[in-house]
């Protein structure tokens, strides 16, 4: 912790360690959910007097990865003095801005809405968490009675109240009137626990979580979600994954009617079992309860009401009907509760789509947001299972959900988010992406905000390249031979299951054998045409099917070559295959334009550094043709250009980005030379 923020380093270190332990185990709280605090004292550098401080997790971030920079440090006397100017529950949102006047020292995070809870409750250490077991109690119809039965007087019940200053006052009052208590269940929300030491606070939190879980496990009825619904059991794994891939493009178009979304698919046992049971339609319609849940999942999911084995055509038709109903119902929900001061509606598409027998599709502005939305709905399923096991699931009223979803403070948080990168929400598949141009292209697209599938004949290298780009929320690697139609389908399926769909394809896979006409065998010819001409055709065909079904446009980019227009020596098979690719660009641009799909090409030349093709013998052969040392081949190519510059993989990647970026939205059928100026390769 920075020195100028004051306080004891030991207190802060203990708080961070406790937070990381609690947040690192998802049974204790969901991702980015909950907050923790510790109080200590420090010397005021101005007066020299001792002052009491509150260190509390600030707005945003996750307990599991919390660092000192994620804490807000406030003067406790000033924070508690806000009670005297509190204008009442109708204006409690104004208190968030007042927290800024209580900050001590420089740096740190912005205080969150839950700061009042931590500052007003008279305890040295406080945890506020969202465990499934705690939320299950909080959403049980007789949750207050169950809380007394499980915990006696040690844990109290605070009825639902939207997070804020008044909730902090309510918990503080409970603590004052029940000095022997160790925490409370917050109706419809979660738990709050406290202790005199950091260790005691953590121990109390875990005790509440585990006692609730143990009680519900012991007393739960056998089938909380009811018996299995005939025809709704999970399909065999290969069949459901294939069906998920077939549904993904249409489902993404449903989730992206108002704005483009990235998707996540899961067929976890919890989801499949929930959807197989008779009570899932009733429970899904009730929606989630914990604010962290429905802020990311919307008030309720879209649920397909057909059995698992329903034909794909029937499923697609029914999904269209359900989507229209969902949008109409969501608009009505907004209209029922919106006031003149409410933020504008943020879109009426579902963020969670449940398909019996197949699994759950979740959506968000990026892969992490989509994945977390899905994780939260699994939390909600776990909550419903436990609540239904010992009682009846009874989430907070719809009107209260609206007050959270369209809270002015949440709207302000959304507006503070950084501007999206140019390729945000776009999903790219790059072939031959483990090295050279493909690798540089994959890295550039990811840097500009895209999710990337790194495809390569060598799956190990593809996965390594993806790992270098980022974790699975950014890039995944897949093995695939572009000349094999089944392998190509697998690559495309990997993209739609990993990220929900596909927007951008880069046909980069290639190889070359430098031989004269008489030395070129039929096998040489077939190999190069299979990989580049046939391979590009197969990839474009499989990708176009997804792009058309999505109805969101898209880009196909061919990495062709200067050799597609330039006649060089001893290069018959390679150059002919590249000419084939170049004409595919024109043909597909003409055919796919009506779907908003742009098809363009890049013609590089002399890309030696990092190139898998050049490293595989092509470089040595070309160097021999031109009478130079192989190590000097890049410099040789540069000298023969008009600009006298060597072309690197990154230069080609730049051209790909420009072609599929927002500034080139009206361009298709174009070939961009990236050769530093080779007059013989000029397009005519």
C-alpha positions as CSV (number, residue, x, y, z in Angstrom):
1,X,0.0,0.0,0.0
2,X,1.4,3.5,-0.9
3,X,2.8,5.2,2.2
4,X,0.8,8.4,1.7
5,X,-2.5,6.6,2.2
6,X,-1.6,5.9,5.9
7,X,-2.6,2.9,8.1
8,X,-0.8,-0.2,9.2
9,X,0.9,-2.3,6.5
10,X,0.1,-5.4,8.6
11,X,-3.6,-4.6,8.6
12,X,-3.7,-4.0,4.9
13,X,-1.7,-7.2,4.1
14,X,-4.0,-9.2,6.3
15,X,-7.0,-7.8,4.6
16,X,-5.6,-8.5,1.1
17,X,-4.6,-12.1,2.1
18,X,-8.1,-12.7,3.6
19,X,-9.8,-11.3,0.5
20,X,-7.8,-13.4,-1.8
21,X,-8.5,-16.6,0.1
22,X,-12.2,-15.9,0.3
23,X,-12.5,-14.7,-3.4
24,X,-10.3,-17.5,-4.6
25,X,-13.0,-20.1,-3.7
26,X,-16.2,-19.6,-5.7
27,X,-18.3,-21.3,-3.0
28,X,-17.7,-18.1,-1.0
29,X,-18.6,-15.5,-3.5
30,X,-19.1,-15.0,-7.2
31,X,-16.6,-13.3,-9.5
32,X,-16.3,-9.6,-8.7
33,X,-18.9,-10.1,-6.0
34,X,-18.7,-8.8,-2.4
35,X,-16.2,-6.7,-0.6
36,X,-14.1,-6.8,2.5
37,X,-12.7,-4.2,5.0
38,X,-10.4,-3.6,7.9
39,X,-10.1,-0.6,10.3
40,X,-6.9,0.6,11.9
41,X,-5.3,3.9,12.8
42,X,-2.5,6.1,11.5
43,X,-0.9,9.5,12.2
44,X,-2.4,12.4,10.4
45,X,0.6,14.0,8.6
46,X,-1.0,17.5,9.0
47,X,-2.0,17.5,12.7
48,X,0.2,14.8,14.0
49,X,-2.8,13.2,15.7
50,X,-3.9,9.6,15.5
51,X,-6.9,9.1,13.1
52,X,-9.0,6.0,12.6
53,X,-9.1,4.7,9.0
54,X,-11.3,2.3,7.0
55,X,-9.6,0.2,4.3
56,X,-12.3,-1.2,2.0
57,X,-12.4,-2.9,-1.4
58,X,-13.3,-0.2,-3.9
59,X,-15.6,-0.2,-6.8
60,X,-14.9,-2.9,-9.4
61,X,-12.3,-5.7,-9.2
62,X,-12.5,-9.2,-7.8
63,X,-11.7,-10.3,-4.2
64,X,-9.6,-13.3,-5.5
65,X,-7.1,-10.9,-7.2
66,X,-7.5,-7.9,-5.0
67,X,-4.3,-5.8,-4.4
68,X,-3.7,-2.8,-2.3
69,X,-4.4,-0.6,-5.3
70,X,-7.9,-1.9,-5.3
71,X,-8.7,-0.5,-1.8
72,X,-10.2,2.8,-0.9
73,X,-9.0,4.3,2.4
74,X,-11.3,6.7,4.3
75,X,-11.2,8.6,7.5
76,X,-13.6,6.9,9.8
77,X,-14.7,10.0,11.7
78,X,-15.6,11.8,8.5
79,X,-17.4,8.8,7.1
80,X,-19.5,8.3,10.2
81,X,-20.2,12.0,10.4
82,X,-22.2,11.5,7.2
83,X,-25.0,10.1,9.3
84,X,-25.8,13.6,10.5
85,X,-26.3,14.9,6.9
86,X,-28.0,11.8,5.5
87,X,-31.1,13.0,3.6
88,X,-33.0,9.8,3.8
89,X,-33.5,6.7,1.7
90,X,-35.1,8.5,-1.2
91,X,-31.8,10.5,-1.7
92,X,-29.3,7.9,-0.4
93,X,-27.5,7.7,-3.8
94,X,-26.1,11.2,-3.1
95,X,-24.0,9.7,-0.3
96,X,-21.7,7.9,-2.8
97,X,-20.4,11.2,-4.0
98,X,-19.9,12.3,-0.3
99,X,-17.5,9.4,0.3
100,X,-14.9,11.2,-1.9
101,X,-14.7,13.9,0.8
102,X,-13.8,11.2,3.4
103,X,-10.8,9.8,1.5
104,X,-7.4,9.8,3.3
105,X,-4.2,10.3,1.3
106,X,-3.6,9.8,-2.4
107,X,-4.2,6.9,-4.7
108,X,-6.5,3.9,-4.3
109,X,-9.8,2.9,-5.8
110,X,-13.1,4.8,-5.9
111,X,-15.3,4.0,-2.9
112,X,-18.2,1.6,-3.8
113,X,-21.9,1.7,-2.8
114,X,-21.2,-0.8,0.0
115,X,-18.7,1.5,1.8
116,X,-21.4,2.6,4.3
117,X,-21.9,-1.0,5.4
118,X,-18.2,-1.3,6.3
119,X,-17.9,2.1,7.9
120,X,-21.0,2.2,9.9
121,X,-21.0,-1.3,11.4
122,X,-19.0,-1.2,14.6
123,X,-16.6,-4.1,13.9
124,X,-12.9,-4.0,13.1
125,X,-13.1,-6.4,10.2
126,X,-16.1,-7.0,7.9
127,X,-16.8,-9.4,5.0
128,X,-19.8,-8.9,2.6
129,X,-20.1,-12.0,0.3
130,X,-22.4,-13.6,-2.2
131,X,-22.1,-17.4,-1.6
132,X,-24.7,-19.7,-3.2
133,X,-25.7,-21.1,0.2
134,X,-26.2,-17.7,1.7
135,X,-28.2,-16.4,-1.3
136,X,-30.3,-19.6,-1.2
137,X,-31.3,-18.7,2.4
138,X,-31.8,-15.1,1.4
139,X,-34.2,-16.1,-1.4
140,X,-36.1,-18.8,0.4
141,X,-39.7,-17.9,1.1
142,X,-39.2,-18.6,4.8
143,X,-35.6,-17.5,4.8
144,X,-35.9,-15.5,8.1
145,X,-37.3,-18.6,9.9
146,X,-34.6,-20.9,8.4
147,X,-31.9,-18.4,9.5
148,X,-33.1,-18.6,13.1
149,X,-33.4,-22.4,12.9
150,X,-29.8,-22.8,11.5
151,X,-28.0,-20.1,13.5
152,X,-30.0,-19.2,16.5
153,X,-29.1,-15.7,17.8
154,X,-25.6,-15.8,16.3
155,X,-26.7,-14.7,12.8
156,X,-29.6,-12.3,12.1
157,X,-31.9,-11.5,9.3
158,X,-32.0,-8.1,7.5
159,X,-34.9,-7.8,5.0
160,X,-34.1,-6.9,1.4
161,X,-32.9,-3.4,0.8
162,X,-31.1,-2.1,-2.2
163,X,-27.3,-1.7,-1.4
164,X,-26.6,1.8,-0.1
165,X,-26.3,4.0,2.9
166,X,-29.6,2.8,4.5
167,X,-28.6,-0.8,4.3
168,X,-25.4,0.1,6.2
169,X,-27.5,1.8,8.9
170,X,-29.8,-1.3,9.1
171,X,-26.9,-3.7,9.6
172,X,-25.2,-1.4,12.1
173,X,-28.4,-1.2,14.1
174,X,-28.7,-5.0,14.1
175,X,-25.1,-5.3,15.3
176,X,-25.7,-2.8,18.1
177,X,-28.8,-4.5,19.3
178,X,-27.3,-8.0,19.1
179,X,-23.7,-7.6,20.4
180,X,-23.1,-11.4,20.4
181,X,-24.0,-11.9,16.7
182,X,-21.3,-12.7,14.1
183,X,-23.2,-11.7,11.0
184,X,-26.5,-11.4,9.1
185,X,-28.3,-12.9,6.1
186,X,-29.3,-10.0,3.8
187,X,-32.7,-10.9,2.3
188,X,-32.6,-11.5,-1.5
189,X,-28.9,-10.6,-1.5
190,X,-26.1,-12.4,0.4
191,X,-24.3,-12.4,3.8
192,X,-22.3,-10.0,5.9
193,X,-20.0,-11.2,8.7
194,X,-17.6,-9.5,11.1
195,X,-14.9,-10.1,13.7
196,X,-12.5,-8.4,16.1
197,X,-9.5,-9.7,14.1
198,X,-9.1,-10.6,10.4
199,X,-8.9,-14.3,11.3
200,X,-12.0,-14.2,13.3
201,X,-13.9,-12.4,10.6
202,X,-12.9,-14.9,8.0
203,X,-13.7,-17.8,10.3
204,X,-17.2,-16.3,10.9
205,X,-17.8,-15.9,7.2
206,X,-16.8,-19.4,6.4
207,X,-18.9,-20.7,9.3
208,X,-22.0,-19.0,8.0
209,X,-21.4,-20.3,4.5
210,X,-20.7,-23.9,5.5
211,X,-23.5,-24.1,8.1
212,X,-26.1,-23.0,5.6
213,X,-24.8,-25.4,3.0
214,X,-24.6,-28.3,5.4
215,X,-28.1,-27.7,6.7
216,X,-29.6,-27.5,3.2
217,X,-27.8,-30.6,2.0
218,X,-29.0,-32.5,5.0
219,X,-32.6,-31.4,4.9
220,X,-33.2,-31.0,1.2
221,X,-35.9,-33.0,-0.5
222,X,-34.6,-35.6,-3.0
223,X,-35.5,-33.8,-6.3
224,X,-35.7,-30.0,-5.7
225,X,-36.3,-29.4,-9.4
226,X,-38.8,-32.2,-9.8
227,X,-38.6,-35.4,-11.8
228,X,-37.0,-35.6,-15.2
229,X,-39.2,-34.3,-18.0
230,X,-39.6,-36.8,-20.8
231,X,-37.5,-35.9,-23.8
232,X,-35.5,-33.2,-22.0
233,X,-32.5,-35.3,-20.7
234,X,-29.1,-34.4,-22.0
235,X,-28.1,-35.5,-25.4
236,X,-24.9,-37.6,-25.7
237,X,-21.8,-35.3,-25.5
238,X,-20.8,-35.5,-29.2
239,X,-24.4,-34.9,-30.4
240,X,-25.1,-32.0,-28.0
241,X,-21.8,-30.3,-29.0
242,X,-22.6,-30.7,-32.7
243,X,-26.1,-29.3,-32.0
244,X,-24.7,-26.4,-30.0
245,X,-22.3,-25.5,-32.9
246,X,-25.3,-25.6,-35.3
247,X,-27.4,-23.4,-33.1
248,X,-24.6,-20.9,-32.2
249,X,-24.8,-18.6,-35.3
250,X,-28.6,-18.1,-35.0
251,X,-28.4,-17.7,-31.2
252,X,-25.7,-15.0,-31.6
253,X,-27.9,-13.2,-34.0
254,X,-30.7,-13.3,-31.4
255,X,-28.5,-11.9,-28.7
256,X,-27.0,-9.3,-31.0
257,X,-30.2,-7.7,-32.5
258,X,-29.5,-4.4,-30.6
259,X,-25.7,-4.6,-30.4
260,X,-23.0,-7.2,-31.3
261,X,-22.3,-9.7,-28.5
262,X,-19.6,-12.3,-27.8
263,X,-20.8,-15.6,-26.6
264,X,-19.9,-18.5,-24.3
265,X,-21.2,-22.0,-24.2
266,X,-21.4,-24.5,-21.4
267,X,-22.9,-27.9,-21.0
268,X,-22.1,-28.3,-17.4
269,X,-24.0,-31.0,-15.4
270,X,-25.7,-28.4,-13.3
271,X,-27.2,-26.7,-16.4
272,X,-28.2,-30.0,-18.1
273,X,-29.8,-31.4,-15.0
274,X,-31.8,-28.1,-14.4
275,X,-33.1,-28.1,-17.9
276,X,-34.1,-31.8,-17.8
277,X,-36.4,-31.2,-14.8
278,X,-40.1,-30.4,-14.7
279,X,-39.7,-27.2,-12.6
280,X,-37.2,-25.5,-14.8
281,X,-39.7,-23.4,-16.8
282,X,-41.3,-22.0,-13.6
283,X,-38.0,-21.3,-11.9
284,X,-36.3,-19.7,-14.9
285,X,-39.3,-17.4,-15.3
286,X,-38.8,-16.2,-11.7
287,X,-35.3,-14.9,-12.7
288,X,-32.2,-14.4,-10.5
289,X,-32.1,-12.4,-7.3
290,X,-28.6,-11.4,-6.2
291,X,-27.9,-8.0,-7.8
292,X,-24.5,-9.2,-9.1
293,X,-26.4,-12.0,-10.9
294,X,-29.2,-10.2,-12.8
295,X,-27.1,-7.2,-13.7
296,X,-25.2,-9.6,-15.9
297,X,-27.9,-12.1,-16.8
298,X,-31.0,-9.8,-17.1
299,X,-34.0,-10.5,-15.1
300,X,-34.7,-13.8,-16.8
301,X,-33.3,-16.0,-19.5
302,X,-34.8,-17.1,-22.8
303,X,-35.7,-20.8,-22.5
304,X,-36.3,-23.0,-25.5
305,X,-39.5,-25.0,-24.8
306,X,-38.8,-28.0,-27.1
307,X,-37.4,-31.4,-26.2
308,X,-33.7,-32.2,-26.7
309,X,-34.2,-34.3,-29.9
310,X,-36.4,-31.7,-31.7
311,X,-35.2,-31.2,-35.3
312,X,-32.9,-28.3,-36.0
313,X,-35.4,-26.6,-38.3
314,X,-38.1,-26.7,-35.6
315,X,-35.7,-25.4,-33.0
316,X,-34.6,-22.5,-35.2
317,X,-38.1,-21.5,-36.1
318,X,-39.2,-21.7,-32.4
319,X,-36.2,-19.6,-31.3
320,X,-37.3,-16.9,-33.7
321,X,-40.8,-16.8,-32.1
322,X,-39.4,-16.9,-28.6
323,X,-37.0,-14.0,-29.3
324,X,-39.9,-11.9,-30.6
325,X,-41.8,-12.6,-27.4
326,X,-38.8,-12.0,-25.2
327,X,-38.2,-8.6,-26.7
328,X,-41.8,-7.6,-26.4
329,X,-41.9,-8.8,-22.7
330,X,-38.6,-7.0,-21.9
331,X,-39.9,-3.7,-23.4
332,X,-43.1,-4.2,-21.3
333,X,-40.9,-4.8,-18.2
334,X,-39.0,-1.6,-18.9
335,X,-42.2,0.4,-19.5
336,X,-43.8,-0.9,-16.3
337,X,-41.1,0.4,-14.0
338,X,-39.3,3.2,-15.8
339,X,-39.6,6.7,-14.5
340,X,-38.8,10.0,-16.3
341,X,-35.4,9.9,-14.7
342,X,-34.6,6.3,-15.7
343,X,-31.7,5.6,-18.1
344,X,-32.8,4.6,-21.6
345,X,-33.5,1.0,-22.3
346,X,-30.2,-0.8,-23.0
347,X,-31.5,-3.4,-25.4
348,X,-34.2,-6.0,-25.3
349,X,-32.2,-9.1,-26.3
350,X,-31.5,-12.0,-23.9
351,X,-28.1,-12.5,-22.3
352,X,-28.8,-16.1,-21.3
353,X,-30.3,-18.7,-23.6
354,X,-31.1,-22.1,-22.3
355,X,-31.5,-25.1,-24.6
356,X,-32.7,-28.4,-23.0
357,X,-30.5,-31.3,-23.7
358,X,-27.7,-29.1,-25.1
359,X,-26.7,-26.4,-22.5
360,X,-26.5,-22.7,-21.9
361,X,-25.3,-19.9,-24.2
362,X,-24.4,-16.6,-22.4
363,X,-23.5,-13.3,-24.0
364,X,-21.6,-10.1,-23.2
365,X,-19.6,-7.3,-24.6
366,X,-16.5,-9.5,-24.5
367,X,-15.7,-13.1,-23.8
368,X,-15.0,-12.6,-20.1
369,X,-18.3,-10.8,-19.6
370,X,-20.1,-13.6,-21.5
371,X,-18.4,-16.3,-19.5
372,X,-19.0,-14.6,-16.1
373,X,-22.7,-14.2,-17.1
374,X,-22.9,-17.9,-17.6
375,X,-21.1,-18.6,-14.3
376,X,-23.6,-16.3,-12.5
377,X,-26.5,-18.2,-14.0
378,X,-25.0,-21.4,-12.7
379,X,-24.7,-19.7,-9.3
380,X,-28.4,-18.9,-9.7
381,X,-29.2,-22.5,-10.5
382,X,-27.4,-23.6,-7.4
383,X,-29.3,-21.0,-5.4
384,X,-32.6,-22.2,-6.8
385,X,-31.8,-25.9,-6.1
386,X,-30.9,-25.2,-2.4
387,X,-33.9,-22.9,-1.8
388,X,-36.3,-25.3,-3.4
389,X,-34.8,-28.2,-1.5
390,X,-35.8,-26.7,1.9
391,X,-38.4,-24.1,1.0
392,X,-39.6,-22.3,-2.1
393,X,-37.5,-20.0,-4.2
394,X,-38.7,-16.4,-3.8
395,X,-36.4,-13.8,-5.4
396,X,-36.8,-10.1,-4.9
397,X,-39.7,-8.4,-6.7
398,X,-39.4,-7.5,-10.4
399,X,-39.7,-3.8,-9.4
400,X,-36.6,-4.0,-7.2
401,X,-34.7,-5.8,-10.0
402,X,-35.5,-2.9,-12.3
403,X,-34.3,-0.4,-9.7
404,X,-30.9,-2.2,-9.6
405,X,-30.7,-2.8,-13.4
406,X,-31.5,0.8,-14.3
407,X,-29.9,2.4,-11.3
408,X,-28.4,5.8,-12.0
409,X,-25.2,4.7,-10.2
410,X,-24.9,1.6,-12.5
411,X,-25.5,3.8,-15.5
412,X,-22.7,6.2,-14.4
413,X,-20.4,3.2,-14.0
414,X,-21.2,2.0,-17.6
415,X,-20.5,5.5,-18.9
416,X,-17.1,5.6,-17.2
417,X,-16.0,2.4,-19.0
418,X,-13.2,3.0,-21.6
419,X,-14.1,3.3,-25.3
420,X,-14.2,-0.1,-27.0
421,X,-11.3,-1.1,-29.2
422,X,-12.0,-1.0,-33.0
423,X,-12.5,-4.8,-33.3
424,X,-14.3,-5.3,-30.0
425,X,-17.0,-8.0,-30.2
426,X,-15.5,-9.4,-33.4
427,X,-14.4,-13.1,-33.6
428,X,-11.6,-14.0,-35.9
429,X,-10.3,-17.3,-37.3
430,X,-6.7,-17.1,-38.7
431,X,-5.3,-20.2,-40.5
432,X,-1.6,-21.0,-40.5
433,X,-1.4,-18.8,-37.4
434,X,1.4,-20.5,-35.4
435,X,4.1,-18.5,-37.2
436,X,5.0,-15.7,-39.5
437,X,2.2,-13.6,-41.1
438,X,-0.6,-15.7,-39.5
439,X,0.9,-15.3,-36.0
440,X,1.5,-11.6,-36.4
441,X,-2.1,-11.2,-37.8
442,X,-3.6,-13.0,-34.9
443,X,-1.7,-10.9,-32.4
444,X,-2.7,-7.6,-34.1
445,X,-6.4,-8.6,-34.3
446,X,-6.4,-9.5,-30.6
447,X,-4.6,-6.2,-29.7
448,X,-7.4,-4.4,-31.5
449,X,-10.1,-6.1,-29.4
450,X,-11.0,-9.2,-31.4
451,X,-11.3,-12.7,-30.0
452,X,-9.0,-15.0,-32.0
453,X,-9.0,-18.7,-33.0
454,X,-5.4,-19.6,-33.9
455,X,-5.6,-22.5,-36.3
456,X,-2.5,-24.4,-37.6
457,X,-1.6,-27.8,-38.9
458,X,0.6,-28.1,-35.7
459,X,-1.9,-28.0,-32.9
460,X,0.8,-27.7,-30.2
461,X,2.2,-24.6,-31.8
462,X,-1.2,-23.2,-32.3
463,X,-2.0,-23.5,-28.6
464,X,1.3,-22.0,-27.7
465,X,0.7,-19.0,-30.0
466,X,-2.7,-18.5,-28.5
467,X,-1.3,-18.7,-25.0
468,X,1.2,-15.9,-25.9
469,X,-1.6,-13.7,-27.2
470,X,-3.7,-14.1,-24.0
471,X,-5.8,-16.5,-22.0
472,X,-8.9,-18.4,-23.3
473,X,-11.0,-15.3,-23.0
474,X,-8.9,-13.8,-25.8
475,X,-7.4,-16.6,-27.9
476,X,-7.7,-20.3,-28.3
477,X,-5.6,-22.7,-30.5
478,X,-6.8,-25.5,-32.6
479,X,-5.2,-28.0,-34.9
480,X,-6.5,-28.3,-38.4
481,X,-5.6,-29.3,-42.0
482,X,-7.3,-26.7,-44.2
483,X,-7.4,-29.2,-47.1
484,X,-9.6,-31.5,-45.1
485,X,-13.3,-30.5,-45.0
486,X,-14.0,-32.2,-41.7
487,X,-11.0,-30.6,-40.1
488,X,-12.1,-27.2,-41.4
489,X,-15.6,-27.8,-40.0
490,X,-13.9,-28.6,-36.6
491,X,-12.0,-25.3,-36.7
492,X,-15.1,-23.3,-37.4
493,X,-17.1,-25.2,-34.7
494,X,-14.3,-24.4,-32.3
495,X,-14.7,-20.7,-33.0
496,X,-18.5,-20.7,-32.5
497,X,-18.3,-22.8,-29.4
498,X,-15.4,-20.8,-27.9
499,X,-16.7,-17.3,-28.7
500,X,-20.3,-17.7,-29.9
501,X,-19.9,-17.1,-33.6
502,X,-17.5,-15.8,-36.3
503,X,-17.0,-12.4,-37.9
504,X,-13.6,-12.4,-39.6
505,X,-11.6,-15.1,-41.4
506,X,-8.0,-14.8,-42.6
507,X,-7.0,-17.4,-45.2
508,X,-3.3,-17.5,-44.5
509,X,-2.3,-21.2,-44.4
510,X,0.3,-21.9,-47.1
511,X,3.5,-23.6,-48.1
512,X,5.8,-23.4,-51.1
513,X,8.2,-25.6,-53.0
514,X,10.6,-23.6,-55.3
515,X,10.9,-25.8,-58.4
516,X,11.0,-25.3,-62.1
517,X,8.3,-26.6,-64.4
518,X,10.2,-29.8,-65.2
519,X,11.1,-30.5,-61.6
520,X,7.6,-29.9,-60.3
521,X,5.8,-33.2,-59.7
522,X,2.1,-33.9,-59.7
523,X,2.3,-34.4,-55.9
524,X,4.0,-31.0,-55.6
525,X,1.3,-29.3,-57.6
526,X,-1.6,-31.1,-55.7
527,X,-0.1,-30.3,-52.3
528,X,0.2,-26.6,-52.9
529,X,-3.2,-26.3,-54.5
530,X,-4.8,-28.4,-51.8
531,X,-3.5,-26.1,-49.0
532,X,-3.9,-22.7,-50.7
533,X,-6.5,-22.9,-53.4
534,X,-8.7,-25.8,-52.1
535,X,-8.0,-24.9,-48.4
536,X,-9.1,-21.3,-48.8
537,X,-12.2,-22.4,-50.6
538,X,-13.1,-24.9,-47.8
539,X,-12.5,-22.4,-45.1
540,X,-14.4,-19.6,-46.8
541,X,-17.3,-22.0,-47.5
542,X,-17.6,-23.1,-43.9
543,X,-17.1,-19.6,-42.6
544,X,-19.6,-18.1,-45.0
545,X,-22.3,-20.5,-43.8
546,X,-21.9,-19.1,-40.2
547,X,-21.7,-15.5,-41.4
548,X,-24.9,-15.8,-43.4
549,X,-26.8,-17.5,-40.6
550,X,-25.7,-14.8,-38.1
551,X,-26.8,-12.0,-40.4
552,X,-24.2,-9.7,-39.0
553,X,-22.0,-9.2,-42.1
554,X,-18.3,-10.1,-41.8
555,X,-14.9,-10.2,-43.4
556,X,-12.9,-12.8,-45.3
557,X,-9.3,-11.8,-46.0
558,X,-7.0,-13.8,-48.3
559,X,-3.3,-13.6,-47.8
560,X,-2.3,-14.1,-51.4
561,X,1.0,-12.9,-52.8
562,X,2.8,-10.6,-55.2
563,X,3.3,-13.8,-57.1
564,X,-0.4,-14.0,-57.9
565,X,0.2,-11.3,-60.5
566,X,4.0,-11.5,-61.0
567,X,5.6,-14.2,-63.2
568,X,8.8,-15.3,-61.5
569,X,11.1,-18.2,-62.3
570,X,10.9,-21.7,-60.8
571,X,7.6,-21.0,-59.0
572,X,4.9,-22.6,-61.1
573,X,2.8,-24.4,-58.5
574,X,3.0,-21.8,-55.8
575,X,2.2,-18.8,-58.1
576,X,-0.6,-20.6,-59.8
577,X,-2.2,-21.5,-56.4
578,X,-1.8,-17.8,-55.3
579,X,-3.5,-16.7,-58.6
580,X,-6.3,-19.0,-57.8
581,X,-6.7,-17.4,-54.3
582,X,-6.6,-13.9,-55.8
583,X,-9.5,-14.7,-58.1
584,X,-11.4,-16.3,-55.3
585,X,-11.4,-12.9,-53.6
586,X,-13.1,-11.3,-56.6
587,X,-15.6,-14.2,-57.0
588,X,-16.6,-14.3,-53.4
589,X,-16.8,-10.5,-53.1
590,X,-19.4,-10.6,-55.9
591,X,-21.3,-13.5,-54.4
592,X,-21.3,-12.6,-50.7
593,X,-21.9,-8.8,-50.9
594,X,-25.6,-9.2,-50.6
595,X,-25.0,-10.5,-47.1
596,X,-22.8,-7.6,-46.0
597,X,-19.7,-9.9,-46.2
598,X,-16.6,-8.1,-47.5
599,X,-13.9,-10.2,-49.2
600,X,-10.5,-8.6,-49.7
601,X,-6.9,-9.7,-50.2
602,X,-3.4,-8.8,-49.3
603,X,-0.4,-9.4,-51.6
604,X,2.8,-9.6,-49.6
605,X,6.3,-10.2,-50.9
606,X,9.6,-11.1,-49.4
607,X,8.4,-11.7,-45.9
608,X,11.4,-13.7,-44.6
609,X,11.6,-13.0,-40.9
610,X,9.5,-15.4,-38.8
611,X,8.2,-17.1,-41.8
612,X,7.4,-20.8,-41.6
613,X,7.5,-21.1,-45.4
614,X,11.0,-19.6,-45.7
615,X,12.3,-21.5,-42.7
616,X,11.1,-24.8,-44.3
617,X,13.4,-24.7,-47.3
618,X,11.7,-22.1,-49.5
619,X,14.2,-19.5,-48.3
620,X,17.2,-21.6,-49.3
621,X,15.7,-22.3,-52.7
622,X,14.8,-18.7,-53.4
623,X,18.3,-17.6,-52.3
624,X,19.9,-20.1,-54.7
625,X,17.6,-18.8,-57.5
626,X,18.8,-15.2,-56.9
627,X,22.4,-16.1,-56.1
628,X,22.5,-14.7,-52.6
629,X,23.1,-16.1,-49.1
630,X,20.0,-17.2,-47.4
631,X,20.7,-15.0,-44.4
632,X,20.8,-12.0,-46.8
633,X,17.5,-12.9,-48.6
634,X,15.4,-10.3,-46.7
635,X,17.9,-7.6,-47.5
636,X,18.0,-8.7,-51.2
637,X,14.2,-8.4,-51.4
638,X,14.3,-5.0,-49.8
639,X,16.9,-3.7,-52.3
640,X,14.8,-4.5,-55.3
641,X,11.7,-2.6,-54.0
642,X,10.9,1.0,-54.7
643,X,11.0,1.9,-51.0
644,X,14.1,-0.2,-50.2
645,X,12.4,-1.5,-47.1
646,X,12.2,-5.1,-45.8
647,X,8.6,-6.4,-45.4
648,X,7.9,-8.0,-42.0
649,X,5.0,-10.1,-40.8
650,X,3.7,-7.2,-38.8
651,X,3.3,-5.0,-42.0
652,X,1.0,-7.6,-43.5
653,X,-1.0,-7.8,-40.2
654,X,-1.4,-4.1,-40.3
655,X,-3.0,-4.4,-43.8
656,X,-5.4,-7.1,-42.6
657,X,-6.5,-4.9,-39.7
658,X,-7.1,-1.9,-41.9
659,X,-9.2,-4.0,-44.4
660,X,-11.5,-5.3,-41.7
661,X,-11.5,-2.2,-39.5
662,X,-14.3,0.4,-39.4
663,X,-12.7,2.8,-41.9
664,X,-12.9,0.3,-44.8
665,X,-16.6,-0.6,-44.3
666,X,-17.4,0.1,-48.0
667,X,-14.6,-1.8,-49.6
668,X,-14.7,-5.3,-51.0
669,X,-12.9,-7.1,-53.8
670,X,-9.7,-5.2,-53.2
671,X,-6.1,-6.5,-53.2
672,X,-3.6,-4.5,-51.1
673,X,0.1,-4.9,-52.0
674,X,2.4,-5.1,-49.0
675,X,5.7,-5.4,-50.9
676,X,7.5,-2.1,-50.3
677,X,6.9,-1.4,-54.0
678,X,7.5,-4.1,-56.6
679,X,6.6,-2.5,-60.0
680,X,6.2,-5.9,-61.6
681,X,3.5,-6.7,-59.1
682,X,1.4,-3.6,-59.6
683,X,-2.2,-4.4,-60.1
684,X,-3.5,-3.5,-63.6
